[in-house]
Amino acid sequence: MVNPIIVALDFRDLRDAVAIARELEGTVGGFKVGLQLIMGHGPTAIEDIAGLGLPVFADAKLHDIPNTVRGAAEQLFKAGARWITVHASGGAEMMEAANEGTGGDGVLAVTVLTSMDGPGLSSVGVDGRASAHVSRLAALAMDASVEGVVCSPQEAALVKSEQPDLTVFTPGVRPKGSSLDDQARVATPSFARAEGADFLVIGRPITRANDPSAAAAEIVSELNE
């Protein structure tokens, strides 16, 4: 089994991120480099983490006109990203442009942020359940021929049933007993995998643990069972 654990390196300081990544590189399947590191350190953040040898998920959440997204996607891939994220709500043309920037592979479409729930969506003009909006955006992503989507564990089974060719990444994964932090739609690692998630993006329950390597190993062991 491909190790499905992608650790979110949500640090301000690149040295801290690299130190944790070195500690975890033998236990997990890859790393997520998010906006804090990208904005603070630029492409160097991706280059340094990718240099450890595991795949890097560049969570840039691109959302702009197609030409700008095409160029940004190209730069992220040149820096060593295996996957990059764009907002599905930017539309099919924008997602197709991202594909052109990466050479046709590695684009992940973000559907609905795991920090948002029904009332949050309603406040920005999206009526109905989060699952219905995820379904619409996943169909749009499939039409744009991206590699996968990012959705909460609660929609993973829905996406897999409707769009089985999409790779599903799920943030908002919390082991039993973990704090929800700023997440609204969450689930345990075993539930997310059982629902069809291909990769689990997990940050603070691992990186803020007293022993990050042991915390990650415990999750992997749970999944293998």
Helices and strands as residue ranges (DSSP letters): E 5-8, H 14-24, E 30-33, H 35-41, H 43-50, E 56-62, H 66-78, E 83-87, G 88-90, H 92-102, E 107-110, H 118-123, H 130-143, E 148-150, H 153-162, E 167-170, H 189-194, E 199-202, H 204-207, H 212-224
